[in-house]
Amino acid sequence: MRDVAERAGVSVTTVSHVVNKSRTVHPDTRLRVENAVQALGYQPNFLARSLRRGISHTVGIILPDNANPYFAEVVRGIEESMFAQGYSVILCNSDNDLHKEHHHTSVLIEKQVDGIIFVAAGLSTENITNLKARGIPLVLVDRYVPGVDADIIVADNHRGGWLATQHLLDLDHRVIACISGPESIEVSSDRVGGYRQAIEDAGIKFDPALVVAGDFQFQSGYLAAKVLFEHRAPPTAIFTCNDLMAIGTYRFANENGIKVPEALSIVGFDDTRLAVYSNPPLTTIRQPKQLMGVRAAQLLLERLNDGELQTRKEKMGVELVIRRSTAPHIQPPGEINT
């Protein structure tokens, strides 16, 4: 800045006013300063400025899997909202690994981000508790963390599991399987809870063997479908707890000559862009993904402006989107509904 001031023939204070737009400067003087800035390639040190002010206008996002298109749409809502308010975003991927999550948490603290939007990798509270102890504003998205009092945005996962299963029941399916996510993630257990409620509401005995755990990835959907078709009574329909596992189930069905939806109906969860372009297009539960990101950003901005706000816990609605991966079950001769 001193070099710019010397070249423009003005004081360092005048350069500061031009660069920071903090005070009106005579147009001729401003032009001289701007020309000097361009000639010298001067770049303001925003980190030093943030250290002085205690505000970086940067927020962190920690995700468990940035390759999952569901999270990509949530992040879009966050980033667009924060950008509109003058904030930059640092995106970190934990790969569902608590050690990696801890590393990213430490880095974001070192970067002096103003706040963090967090999708937890697991049930451990250590990383989030560390943030709260340091007074860093925090918003959780998609996943509860037991014992942590923080603003959170989630979808109505139990309702979604019920809607998916009820749709299959309405199509006269009675042997309905479920491919869940990891048992340690409440999102998954809520969806399975909705599935089980719909099954039992229909007077069908719940069969735990028809629930196989996956990990929300393509391959686990494939492997879980393989297990289910080794069952004494293979399912005529499967509710998968996300769209990626549904696509893995598609592959298993295709490789084994099982036609979808004629021989097997499949329902996913999330309504990612994959759902529309799968073959056949996937019936699924739509979460308001981008809106969840927008609302998470709003909650964080509100908390940045007023750290004394009461904790907000918001649950967003879901809806069933019917496409061509589900069809009525045609009962073979001699089959008895149970």
C-alpha positions in Angstrom: 0.0 0.0 0.0 3.0 2.3 0.7 4.3 1.6 -2.8 0.9 2.5 -4.3 0.8 5.7 -2.3 4.3 6.7 -3.4 3.5 6.0 -7.1 0.2 7.9 -7.0 1.7 10.8 -4.9 -0.9 10.5 -2.2 -0.9 9.3 1.5 -1.4 5.7 2.6 -4.7 6.8 4.2 -6.0 8.0 0.8 -5.0 4.7 -0.8 -6.9 2.9 2.0 -10.0 5.0 1.4 -9.9 4.2 -2.4 -9.3 0.5 -2.0 -11.9 0.1 0.8 -14.4 2.6 -0.6 -14.6 4.0 2.9 -14.6 7.7 2.1 -15.3 9.9 -1.0 -12.0 10.8 -2.8 -11.7 13.4 -5.6 -12.1 11.6 -9.0 -8.6 12.7 -10.2 -7.0 11.4 -7.1 -9.0 8.2 -7.2 -7.9 7.6 -10.8 -4.2 8.1 -9.9 -4.6 5.6 -7.1 -6.4 3.0 -9.3 -3.8 3.4 -12.0 -1.0 2.8 -9.5 -2.9 -0.3 -8.1 -3.1 -1.7 -11.6 0.4 -0.9 -12.5 1.9 -2.5 -9.4 -0.5 -5.4 -9.3 -1.5 -4.5 -5.7 -3.8 -7.1 -4.0 -5.3 -6.1 -0.6 -4.5 -8.5 2.2 -8.0 -9.5 3.2 -6.7 -12.0 5.7 -4.8 -9.3 7.6 -7.9 -7.1 7.4 -10.1 -9.9 8.8 -7.7 -10.5 11.7 -8.0 -6.8 12.6 -11.8 -6.8 12.3 -12.5 -10.3 13.6 -14.7 -10.9 10.5 -13.5 -12.9 7.5 -16.7 -13.0 5.4 -15.9 -16.7 4.9 -17.9 -19.7 6.0 -17.0 -23.4 6.0 -19.1 -26.3 4.8 -18.3 -29.8 5.9 -19.9 -32.7 4.0 -19.7 -36.4 4.3 -19.6 -37.1 0.5 -19.3 -34.3 -2.0 -19.7 -36.8 -4.9 -23.3 -37.5 -3.9 -25.6 -35.4 -6.1 -27.9 -34.8 -3.1 -25.3 -32.9 -1.2 -24.3 -31.0 -4.4 -27.8 -29.5 -4.6 -27.8 -28.6 -0.9 -24.4 -26.9 -1.3 -25.7 -24.9 -4.3 -28.4 -23.4 -2.2 -25.9 -22.5 0.6 -23.3 -21.1 -1.8 -25.7 -18.9 -3.8 -27.3 -17.5 -0.6 -23.9 -16.8 1.1 -22.5 -15.2 -2.1 -25.5 -12.9 -2.3 -24.6 -11.6 1.2 -20.9 -11.1 0.4 -19.5 -14.4 1.8 -17.1 -16.8 0.3 -17.4 -20.6 1.0 -14.7 -23.2 1.8 -16.0 -26.7 1.0 -14.6 -29.7 2.9 -15.3 -33.4 2.3 -15.0 -35.8 5.2 -15.7 -39.0 3.3 -17.8 -40.1 6.3 -14.5 -40.3 8.2 -14.4 -38.7 11.7 -10.6 -38.3 11.7 -10.8 -36.4 8.4 -13.8 -34.4 9.7 -11.7 -33.4 12.7 -8.9 -32.3 10.4 -11.2 -30.1 8.4 -12.7 -28.6 11.5 -9.3 -27.6 12.8 -8.4 -26.1 9.4 -11.6 -24.0 9.3 -10.9 -22.8 12.8 -7.3 -21.7 11.7 -8.8 -19.9 8.7 -11.0 -18.0 11.1 -14.2 -18.6 9.3 -17.2 -16.7 10.6 -19.4 -19.9 10.9 -19.7 -23.5 9.7 -22.6 -25.4 8.1 -22.1 -29.0 9.1 -23.3 -32.4 7.8 -22.0 -34.8 10.4 -20.0 -37.9 9.4 -21.3 -39.9 12.4 -22.7 -39.9 15.9 -19.5 -38.5 17.5 -20.1 -35.1 19.1 -16.4 -34.2 19.7 -15.8 -32.1 16.5 -19.1 -30.2 16.9 -18.6 -29.7 20.6 -15.2 -28.2 19.9 -16.7 -25.7 17.6 -19.4 -24.7 20.0 -16.8 -24.3 22.8 -14.9 -21.8 20.7 -18.1 -19.8 20.1 -18.1 -20.5 16.3 -21.7 -20.2 14.9 -22.9 -23.5 13.6 -25.8 -24.9 11.6 -26.4 -28.7 11.2 -28.0 -29.9 8.0 -29.6 -33.3 7.1 -28.3 -35.2 10.2 -29.0 -34.9 13.9 -26.1 -35.3 16.3 -27.3 -36.6 19.7 -26.7 -34.3 22.6 -25.8 -31.3 20.5 -27.9 -28.2 20.9 -27.5 -26.4 17.5 -29.6 -24.9 14.7 -30.6 -27.7 12.4 -32.5 -28.3 9.1 -33.7 -31.8 8.2 -36.3 -33.3 6.0 -39.2 -35.3 7.3 -37.5 -38.7 6.8 -40.0 -40.8 8.7 -42.8 -39.4 6.5 -40.8 -40.1 3.4 -40.2 -43.7 4.3 -43.9 -44.1 5.0 -44.9 -42.5 1.7 -42.6 -44.7 -0.3 -43.8 -47.9 1.3 -47.5 -46.9 1.2 -47.1 -46.3 -2.6 -45.9 -49.8 -3.0 -48.7 -51.2 -0.8 -51.2 -49.3 -2.9 -49.8 -51.1 -5.9 -50.7 -54.5 -4.2 -47.1 -55.4 -3.3 -46.9 -57.3 -0.1 -43.3 -58.6 0.0 -41.6 -55.2 0.2 -37.9 -54.9 1.1 -35.9 -52.0 2.3 -32.2 -51.1 1.6 -31.3 -48.8 4.4 -28.3 -46.5 5.0 -25.8 -47.0 7.9 -27.6 -47.8 11.2 -25.6 -45.1 13.0 -27.2 -42.3 10.9 -30.5 -41.1 12.2 -31.7 -40.1 8.7 -31.5 -43.8 7.8 -33.3 -45.1 10.9 -36.1 -42.6 10.4 -36.7 -43.7 6.9 -36.7 -47.3 7.9 -39.1 -46.4 10.7 -41.5 -44.9 8.2 -41.2 -48.1 6.1 -41.9 -50.3 9.1 -44.9 -48.3 10.2 -46.5 -48.5 6.7 -45.9 -52.3 6.6 -47.4 -52.8 10.1 -50.3 -50.4 9.4 -51.2 -52.6 6.5 -51.4 -55.6 8.8 -48.3 -57.2 7.4 -45.8 -58.8 9.9 -42.5 -56.9 9.8 -39.7 -59.2 8.6 -36.2 -57.9 9.7 -34.6 -60.1 7.0 -36.2 -57.9 4.4 -34.1 -54.9 5.6 -30.5 -54.9 4.4 -28.1 -52.1 5.4 -26.2 -50.2 2.7 -23.9 -47.1 2.9 -25.8 -44.7 0.5 -23.4 -45.7 -2.3 -24.2 -47.4 -5.7 -22.3 -50.6 -4.9 -24.0 -51.2 -1.6 -27.4 -51.0 -3.4 -26.2 -53.7 -5.8 -24.9 -55.9 -3.0 -28.0 -55.5 -0.8 -30.3 -56.4 -3.7 -28.2 -59.6 -4.2 -28.8 -60.5 -0.5 -32.5 -59.8 -0.8 -32.9 -62.1 -3.8 -31.4 -64.9 -1.8 -34.3 -64.6 0.7 -36.8 -67.4 1.0 -39.4 -65.1 -0.4 -37.7 -62.6 -2.8 -39.3 -59.1 -2.8 -41.6 -57.8 -5.5 -40.7 -54.3 -4.5 -37.8 -52.5 -2.8 -37.6 -49.1 -1.1 -34.1 -47.9 -1.1 -33.2 -45.1 1.3 -31.5 -43.0 -1.3 -31.3 -42.7 -5.1 -27.7 -43.9 -5.5 -28.6 -47.3 -3.9 -31.6 -47.5 -6.1 -29.4 -47.2 -9.2 -27.2 -50.0 -7.8 -30.4 -52.1 -7.4 -31.2 -51.3 -11.1 -27.9 -52.8 -12.1 -28.4 -55.9 -10.1 -31.8 -56.4 -11.6 -30.5 -55.8 -15.2 -27.7 -58.3 -14.8 -30.0 -60.9 -13.5 -32.9 -60.5 -16.0 -35.3 -59.0 -13.5 -37.4 -56.4 -15.3 -38.2 -53.1 -13.7 -41.0 -52.5 -13.0 -42.7 -55.6 -14.4 -41.0 -58.0 -12.0 -39.6 -55.6 -9.5 -40.8 -52.1 -8.4 -38.2 -49.7 -7.0 -38.6 -46.5 -5.0 -35.7 -44.2 -4.1 -35.2 -41.2 -1.8 -33.9 -37.7 -2.5 -35.1 -37.1 -6.1 -31.6 -36.2 -7.4 -31.1 -35.5 -11.1 -30.1 -39.1 -11.6 -33.7 -40.1 -10.9 -35.1 -38.5 -14.0 -32.3 -39.9 -16.3 -32.3 -43.5 -15.0 -33.9 -46.2 -17.1 -36.7 -46.4 -16.3 -37.1 -43.0 -14.6 -37.1 -43.5 -10.8 -40.1 -43.2 -8.5 -38.6 -41.4 -5.5 -39.2 -39.2 -2.5 -38.4 -35.6 -3.2 -36.5 -33.6 -0.6 -36.3 -29.8 -1.0 -32.5 -30.0 -1.4 -31.7 -26.5 -2.6 -34.2 -24.9 -0.3 -32.7 -26.8 2.6 -29.3 -25.2 1.7 -30.9 -21.8 1.4 -32.6 -22.1 4.8 -29.3 -23.3 6.4 -27.5 -20.3 5.0 -30.3 -18.0 6.4 -30.1 -19.6 9.8 -26.3 -19.1 9.9 -26.6 -15.5 8.8 -29.2 -14.8 11.5 -26.9 -16.4 14.1 -23.9 -14.4 12.9 -26.0 -11.2 13.4 -27.4 -12.3 16.8 -25.6 -15.1 18.7 -28.2 -15.0 21.5 -31.0 -16.4 19.3 -32.8 -19.5 20.6 -31.9 -22.7 18.9 -34.0 -23.4 15.8 -34.9 -27.0 14.7 -36.8 -27.1 11.4 -38.2 -30.1 9.6 -39.0 -29.7 5.9 -41.8 -31.6 4.0 -41.2 -34.3 1.4 -43.3 -35.6 -1.4 -43.7 -38.7 -3.5 -42.7 -38.3 -7.2 -44.2 -41.2 -9.2 -42.3 -42.2 -12.4 -41.9 -45.5 -14.2 -40.0 -47.7 -11.8 -43.1 -48.8 -10.0 -46.1 -50.7 -11.3 -48.9 -52.8 -9.8 -48.0 -56.3 -8.6 -49.7 -58.9 -10.7 -50.4 -61.9 -8.4 -49.3 -65.2 -10.0 -51.9 -68.0 -9.9 -51.7 -69.7 -6.5 -50.0 -66.8 -4.7 -51.7 -65.8 -1.4 -51.6 -62.3 -0.1 -50.4 -62.1 3.6 
